[in-house]
């Protein structure tokens, strides 16, 4: 079975958040990056995983800890 994960994918002017939970994948689309990031971080906290961020489908993925954003405030 696949591990749980949260991915943030930027495509043109849209931002997709893909959640893989217990082997099932769901995706949600946002027009505003901040909304996508916030939702992805909430889901990552719920699942206890880090968000994998991809600037575009052709780039190398980056990971960020759910608490990184809060430490910068």
Buried (B, 14 or more C-beta within 10 A) or exposed (E): EEEBBBBBBBEEEEBBBBBBBEEEEEEBEBEEEEEBBBBBBEBBEEBEBBBBBBEEEEEEEEEBEBEEEEEEE
